[in-house]
């Protein structure tokens, strides 16, 4: 720091001292900022490529059996489930040419199918969405074996959280409480007036016309409107152009630093930011995918450049924590429950809960997608990593 000139007035000397201190402070802050940027880059490379990081292998085998033994150990106490549409197999799909939900909306002359979930289009033309909502609305479908497997994880004290992309509320119907859930893409469970100056909340029973002094709304031909301002009332599902619920980000920050196992079911892991959740867990945390096909595999460098983190690695020689069970999600949950010794408990739970739902609805019609006792469970998934590992050691 430069010394002040003794011949200068005291005020000038003090000013020069202060300027020099400010300059030194700016230099220190700049250095600190540069170091912070370097730390960020180091951490990004470390998380994405595993450079200089601790990658402890916690599975004794990259297979469903290996995951089972890990779940039965003291190391596995907190499980996060990440689930998508593949676990709700009883709900109609969107894009089948003749039977898909989009195909039945042609009379509304949508500019493109996805417009039905765009908030700007909805505010001008809500009719197509509510026509679709009649097909999707809660109360018409039962939870699947996957849903009840997640409930068993809760009852066993293992479930830290279930992050779902689904909007059908079937996780709640299966017995999960709001604190157990992060409904990443929103939910039909509540609705709000779309007017920014009103935002009145409405319940599921109000929307279905089950509330006291309430008329049927979602299944009528009219559009649900706010009792206060007469604006449209929209279910709290996340449309294109809307932010994800704040709970998604707050829980993500607290949950993933302490998770011991990720179970990913019925999702293509294509939609961000949900898909990026697989990279939020510590590098040693095992990850089990139960799905019809392998997914979540991202080129490490590309993932780093896009800020998506490292993808799943089932096949390479460096694979150490990722396991894929390929097939129907319900069958995958049954296979895992069988290995854990929970299969009968899971089947009994599904039968009991479905009977209760039938009794409440007054319908005894069987659900075509809730068979709990297949004649023969498929073999555990063809975990490629497991096969490769055995071949390499022969």
C-alpha positions as CSV (number, residue, x, y, z in Angstrom):
1,X,0.0,0.0,0.0
2,X,1.4,3.4,-1.0
3,X,2.5,5.8,1.9
4,X,0.8,9.2,2.1
5,X,3.0,12.3,1.5
6,X,3.7,14.0,4.9
7,X,3.4,17.5,3.2
8,X,-0.2,16.8,2.3
9,X,-3.0,18.1,4.5
10,X,-4.3,15.6,7.0
11,X,-7.6,15.2,5.1
12,X,-5.7,14.4,1.9
13,X,-3.5,11.9,3.7
14,X,-6.5,10.2,5.2
15,X,-8.2,10.1,1.8
16,X,-5.1,8.5,0.2
17,X,-4.9,5.9,3.0
18,X,-8.6,5.1,2.5
19,X,-8.2,4.8,-1.3
20,X,-5.2,2.5,-0.9
21,X,-7.2,0.4,1.6
22,X,-10.2,0.3,-0.8
23,X,-7.9,-0.8,-3.6
24,X,-6.4,-3.6,-1.5
25,X,-9.9,-4.6,-0.5
26,X,-11.0,-4.7,-4.2
27,X,-7.9,-6.8,-5.0
28,X,-8.7,-9.2,-2.2
29,X,-12.4,-9.5,-3.2
30,X,-11.3,-10.1,-6.8
31,X,-9.0,-12.8,-5.7
32,X,-11.7,-14.4,-3.5
33,X,-14.1,-14.2,-6.4
34,X,-11.7,-15.9,-8.7
35,X,-11.0,-18.6,-6.1
36,X,-14.7,-19.1,-5.7
37,X,-15.1,-19.5,-9.5
38,X,-12.2,-22.0,-9.5
39,X,-13.9,-23.9,-6.7
40,X,-17.1,-24.0,-8.7
41,X,-15.3,-25.4,-11.7
42,X,-13.4,-27.9,-9.7
43,X,-16.6,-29.1,-8.1
44,X,-18.4,-29.3,-11.4
45,X,-15.6,-31.4,-12.9
46,X,-15.5,-33.5,-9.8
47,X,-19.2,-34.2,-9.7
48,X,-19.4,-34.8,-13.4
49,X,-16.3,-36.8,-14.2
50,X,-15.4,-38.1,-10.7
51,X,-12.0,-36.3,-10.7
52,X,-10.4,-36.2,-7.3
53,X,-13.6,-37.5,-5.6
54,X,-14.3,-40.4,-3.3
55,X,-16.4,-43.0,-5.1
56,X,-16.8,-45.8,-2.6
57,X,-18.4,-48.9,-4.0
58,X,-21.3,-49.9,-1.7
59,X,-22.8,-52.7,-3.7
60,X,-21.2,-56.1,-3.5
61,X,-22.7,-56.9,-6.9
62,X,-24.3,-54.7,-9.6
63,X,-27.5,-56.6,-9.6
64,X,-31.0,-56.6,-8.0
65,X,-29.6,-59.1,-5.5
66,X,-26.7,-56.7,-4.7
67,X,-29.2,-53.8,-4.2
68,X,-31.3,-56.1,-1.9
69,X,-28.3,-56.9,0.3
70,X,-27.4,-53.2,0.5
71,X,-31.0,-52.3,1.5
72,X,-30.9,-54.9,4.3
73,X,-27.6,-53.4,5.6
74,X,-27.1,-50.7,8.2
75,X,-25.7,-48.4,5.4
76,X,-29.1,-48.0,3.8
77,X,-31.4,-45.9,5.9
78,X,-32.8,-43.2,3.5
79,X,-34.2,-44.0,0.1
80,X,-35.5,-41.5,-2.5
81,X,-37.8,-42.7,-5.2
82,X,-37.9,-40.8,-8.5
83,X,-41.0,-41.9,-10.5
84,X,-42.7,-41.1,-13.8
85,X,-45.7,-42.1,-15.9
86,X,-44.5,-45.7,-16.2
87,X,-45.7,-46.6,-12.7
88,X,-49.2,-45.4,-13.5
89,X,-49.8,-47.9,-16.3
90,X,-53.6,-47.8,-16.0
91,X,-53.8,-44.2,-17.3
92,X,-54.3,-43.7,-21.1
93,X,-51.3,-42.6,-23.0
94,X,-51.0,-39.4,-24.9
95,X,-49.7,-40.1,-28.3
96,X,-51.1,-43.4,-29.7
97,X,-52.5,-42.5,-33.2
98,X,-56.1,-43.7,-32.6
99,X,-56.5,-44.3,-28.9
100,X,-54.2,-41.6,-27.4
101,X,-55.7,-38.7,-25.6
102,X,-54.2,-36.2,-28.0
103,X,-55.9,-38.0,-30.9
104,X,-59.3,-37.4,-29.3
105,X,-58.9,-33.7,-29.2
106,X,-58.9,-33.0,-32.9
107,X,-62.2,-31.2,-32.7
108,X,-60.5,-28.4,-30.7
109,X,-58.1,-27.7,-33.6
110,X,-55.0,-27.3,-31.5
111,X,-52.1,-25.6,-33.3
112,X,-50.0,-28.6,-32.0
113,X,-50.8,-31.2,-29.3
114,X,-48.5,-29.7,-26.6
115,X,-50.4,-26.4,-26.7
116,X,-53.0,-28.0,-24.4
117,X,-50.4,-27.7,-21.6
118,X,-49.1,-24.2,-22.4
119,X,-50.3,-21.6,-19.9
120,X,-50.6,-18.9,-22.5
121,X,-52.8,-21.0,-24.7
122,X,-54.9,-22.2,-21.7
123,X,-55.7,-18.7,-20.6
124,X,-57.3,-18.0,-24.0
125,X,-58.7,-21.4,-24.8
126,X,-59.2,-23.6,-21.6
127,X,-61.7,-25.9,-23.3
128,X,-59.3,-28.5,-24.7
129,X,-57.5,-28.9,-21.4
130,X,-60.7,-29.5,-19.4
131,X,-61.8,-32.0,-22.1
132,X,-58.5,-33.9,-21.5
133,X,-58.8,-33.5,-17.7
134,X,-62.0,-35.6,-17.7
135,X,-59.9,-38.5,-18.9
136,X,-57.1,-38.0,-16.3
137,X,-59.0,-36.7,-13.2
138,X,-58.3,-38.5,-9.9
139,X,-60.8,-41.0,-8.7
140,X,-61.0,-43.0,-11.9
141,X,-57.8,-45.1,-11.4
142,X,-56.2,-47.2,-8.7
143,X,-52.6,-47.1,-7.5
144,X,-50.4,-49.7,-8.9
145,X,-48.0,-52.2,-7.2
146,X,-45.3,-49.6,-7.6
147,X,-47.2,-47.1,-5.6
148,X,-47.8,-49.5,-2.8
149,X,-44.1,-50.6,-2.9
150,X,-43.2,-47.0,-2.2
151,X,-45.7,-47.0,0.7
152,X,-44.0,-50.1,2.1
153,X,-40.7,-48.3,2.0
154,X,-42.4,-45.6,4.1
155,X,-43.8,-48.1,6.6
156,X,-40.4,-49.8,6.9
157,X,-38.9,-46.4,7.8
158,X,-36.8,-46.2,4.7
159,X,-38.5,-43.6,2.5
160,X,-36.9,-40.2,2.7
161,X,-39.0,-38.7,-0.1
162,X,-40.8,-39.6,-3.3
163,X,-40.3,-37.2,-6.2
164,X,-43.0,-37.8,-8.8
165,X,-43.6,-36.4,-12.3
166,X,-47.1,-37.6,-12.2
167,X,-50.1,-35.4,-11.6
168,X,-52.7,-38.1,-10.9
169,X,-52.4,-38.0,-7.1
170,X,-52.1,-41.8,-7.0
171,X,-49.2,-41.6,-4.6
172,X,-51.6,-39.9,-2.1
173,X,-54.3,-42.5,-2.7
174,X,-51.7,-45.2,-2.0
175,X,-51.1,-43.7,1.5
176,X,-48.2,-41.3,1.1
177,X,-48.6,-38.1,3.1
178,X,-47.9,-34.6,1.6
179,X,-44.6,-34.5,3.6
180,X,-43.5,-37.7,1.9
181,X,-44.0,-36.2,-1.6
182,X,-42.5,-33.7,-4.0
183,X,-45.0,-33.4,-6.8
184,X,-42.5,-31.9,-9.3
185,X,-45.0,-31.2,-12.1
186,X,-47.8,-30.2,-9.8
187,X,-51.0,-32.0,-8.9
188,X,-54.8,-32.2,-9.4
189,X,-55.2,-32.3,-5.6
190,X,-55.6,-28.5,-5.4
191,X,-56.6,-25.8,-7.9
192,X,-56.3,-22.0,-8.0
193,X,-57.9,-19.1,-9.7
194,X,-55.6,-18.0,-12.6
195,X,-56.2,-14.3,-11.8
196,X,-53.0,-12.9,-10.2
197,X,-55.0,-10.5,-8.1
198,X,-57.2,-13.3,-6.7
199,X,-55.5,-16.7,-6.6
200,X,-58.3,-18.3,-4.5
201,X,-57.6,-21.9,-3.7
202,X,-60.1,-24.7,-4.4
203,X,-60.0,-28.3,-3.2
204,X,-60.3,-31.5,-5.2
205,X,-63.8,-32.1,-3.8
206,X,-64.9,-28.6,-5.0
207,X,-63.6,-29.3,-8.5
208,X,-65.4,-32.7,-8.6
209,X,-68.6,-31.2,-7.1
210,X,-68.4,-33.2,-3.9
211,X,-68.1,-30.3,-1.6
212,X,-71.1,-29.0,0.4
213,X,-73.3,-26.8,-1.8
214,X,-71.0,-27.4,-4.7
215,X,-72.0,-28.3,-8.3
216,X,-70.2,-30.6,-10.6
217,X,-67.5,-28.8,-12.5
218,X,-64.7,-30.9,-14.0
219,X,-67.1,-33.4,-15.5
220,X,-69.6,-30.9,-16.8
221,X,-69.5,-29.1,-20.1
222,X,-68.9,-25.7,-18.4
223,X,-65.4,-24.3,-17.5
224,X,-64.8,-24.1,-13.7
225,X,-64.8,-20.4,-12.7
226,X,-63.8,-18.7,-9.5
227,X,-66.6,-17.9,-7.0
228,X,-65.0,-14.6,-6.2
229,X,-63.9,-13.1,-9.5
230,X,-65.3,-15.4,-12.2
231,X,-61.8,-16.1,-13.7
232,X,-60.9,-19.6,-14.8
233,X,-59.9,-22.1,-12.0
234,X,-56.9,-24.3,-13.0
235,X,-55.7,-27.4,-11.3
236,X,-52.2,-26.9,-9.8
237,X,-50.4,-28.9,-12.4
238,X,-47.3,-27.2,-14.0
239,X,-47.9,-26.0,-17.5
240,X,-45.2,-25.1,-20.0
241,X,-44.3,-21.6,-19.2
242,X,-44.8,-22.0,-15.4
243,X,-42.2,-22.5,-12.7
244,X,-41.9,-25.7,-10.8
245,X,-43.3,-25.7,-7.2
246,X,-40.9,-24.0,-4.7
247,X,-41.0,-27.3,-2.7
248,X,-39.2,-29.1,-5.5
249,X,-36.1,-26.9,-5.0
250,X,-36.2,-26.6,-1.2
251,X,-36.5,-30.4,-0.7
252,X,-33.8,-31.1,-3.4
253,X,-31.3,-29.0,-1.5
254,X,-31.9,-30.8,1.8
255,X,-32.7,-34.4,0.7
256,X,-30.0,-35.4,-1.8
257,X,-27.0,-34.7,0.4
258,X,-28.1,-37.5,2.7
259,X,-29.7,-40.1,0.5
260,X,-28.4,-43.6,0.7
261,X,-30.2,-45.1,-2.3
262,X,-32.0,-43.8,-5.4
263,X,-34.8,-45.9,-6.9
264,X,-35.8,-44.6,-10.3
265,X,-39.0,-46.1,-11.8
266,X,-41.1,-45.5,-15.0
267,X,-39.4,-42.4,-16.3
268,X,-37.5,-41.6,-19.4
269,X,-35.4,-39.0,-17.6
270,X,-35.8,-36.6,-20.5
271,X,-37.6,-33.6,-18.9
272,X,-35.5,-31.1,-17.0
273,X,-34.9,-30.2,-14.2
274,X,-36.4,-33.5,-12.9
275,X,-34.0,-35.6,-14.9
276,X,-31.0,-33.8,-13.3
277,X,-32.0,-35.2,-9.9
278,X,-30.1,-38.4,-10.5
279,X,-26.8,-36.4,-10.4
280,X,-27.6,-34.7,-7.1
281,X,-26.9,-37.7,-4.9
282,X,-23.4,-38.2,-3.4
283,X,-21.0,-40.1,-5.8
284,X,-21.1,-43.3,-3.7
285,X,-24.9,-43.5,-3.6
286,X,-26.2,-46.6,-5.5
287,X,-28.9,-46.0,-8.1
288,X,-31.4,-48.6,-9.2
289,X,-33.4,-48.1,-12.4
290,X,-36.6,-50.1,-12.8
291,X,-37.9,-49.3,-16.3
292,X,-38.7,-50.9,-19.7
293,X,-35.5,-49.5,-21.1
294,X,-32.2,-48.1,-19.9
295,X,-32.3,-44.3,-19.6
296,X,-30.4,-41.5,-17.9
297,X,-27.2,-42.3,-19.7
298,X,-25.5,-39.0,-20.6
299,X,-22.1,-38.4,-22.2
300,X,-20.0,-37.1,-19.2
301,X,-18.5,-34.1,-21.0
302,X,-21.8,-33.2,-22.7
303,X,-23.6,-33.4,-19.4
304,X,-21.0,-31.2,-17.8
305,X,-21.3,-28.6,-20.5
306,X,-25.1,-28.5,-20.2
307,X,-25.0,-28.5,-16.4
308,X,-26.8,-31.8,-16.1
309,X,-24.1,-33.7,-14.2
310,X,-23.0,-37.2,-14.7
311,X,-25.4,-39.7,-16.1
312,X,-26.1,-43.3,-15.3
313,X,-23.4,-45.9,-16.1
314,X,-24.6,-49.4,-16.4
315,X,-22.2,-50.8,-19.0
316,X,-18.7,-49.5,-18.8
317,X,-15.8,-51.0,-17.0
318,X,-16.0,-48.1,-14.5
319,X,-19.5,-48.9,-13.5
320,X,-19.7,-49.2,-9.7
321,X,-23.1,-48.1,-8.4
322,X,-25.8,-48.2,-11.2
323,X,-28.1,-51.2,-11.7
324,X,-30.9,-51.5,-14.3
325,X,-33.8,-53.9,-14.0
326,X,-35.5,-53.9,-17.4
327,X,-39.2,-54.7,-17.7
328,X,-42.6,-53.8,-16.4
329,X,-42.3,-51.6,-13.3
330,X,-44.9,-53.5,-11.3
331,X,-43.0,-56.7,-12.0
332,X,-39.7,-55.1,-11.0
333,X,-41.2,-54.0,-7.7
334,X,-42.5,-57.5,-7.1
335,X,-39.1,-59.0,-7.9
336,X,-37.3,-56.6,-5.5
337,X,-40.0,-57.2,-2.8
338,X,-39.5,-61.0,-3.2
339,X,-35.8,-60.7,-2.6
340,X,-36.4,-58.4,0.4
341,X,-38.9,-60.9,1.8
342,X,-41.8,-58.4,1.4
343,X,-43.6,-59.9,-1.5
344,X,-46.6,-61.4,0.4
345,X,-46.9,-58.3,2.5
346,X,-47.0,-56.2,-0.7
347,X,-49.5,-58.4,-2.4
348,X,-51.8,-58.4,0.6
349,X,-51.5,-54.6,0.9
350,X,-52.5,-54.1,-2.8
351,X,-55.5,-56.5,-2.4
352,X,-56.7,-54.8,0.8
353,X,-56.4,-51.3,-0.5
354,X,-58.0,-52.0,-3.8
355,X,-60.9,-53.7,-2.1
356,X,-61.3,-50.6,0.1
357,X,-61.3,-48.3,-2.9
358,X,-63.9,-50.5,-4.6
359,X,-66.1,-50.4,-1.5
360,X,-65.9,-46.6,-1.3
361,X,-66.7,-46.1,-4.9
362,X,-69.4,-48.8,-4.9
363,X,-67.7,-50.5,-7.8
364,X,-66.4,-54.0,-7.7
365,X,-65.1,-53.9,-11.3
366,X,-61.5,-55.2,-11.3
367,X,-58.7,-52.9,-12.4
368,X,-57.0,-54.6,-15.4
369,X,-53.6,-53.3,-14.3
370,X,-53.5,-54.4,-10.7
371,X,-52.8,-58.1,-10.8
372,X,-50.6,-58.9,-7.8
373,X,-49.8,-62.5,-8.2
374,X,-48.4,-63.2,-11.7
375,X,-48.2,-66.9,-12.6
376,X,-44.4,-66.5,-12.8
377,X,-42.4,-63.4,-12.0
378,X,-39.9,-62.5,-14.7
379,X,-36.3,-63.1,-13.8
380,X,-34.4,-60.2,-12.3
381,X,-33.4,-57.7,-15.0
382,X,-30.6,-58.5,-17.3
383,X,-28.2,-56.1,-15.6
384,X,-25.6,-55.7,-18.3
385,X,-23.1,-54.4,-15.8
386,X,-23.4,-57.6,-13.8
387,X,-22.9,-59.8,-16.9
388,X,-19.9,-57.8,-18.1
389,X,-18.3,-57.9,-14.7
390,X,-18.5,-61.7,-14.6
391,X,-17.1,-62.0,-18.1
392,X,-14.2,-59.8,-17.3
393,X,-13.2,-62.0,-14.3
394,X,-13.4,-65.2,-16.2
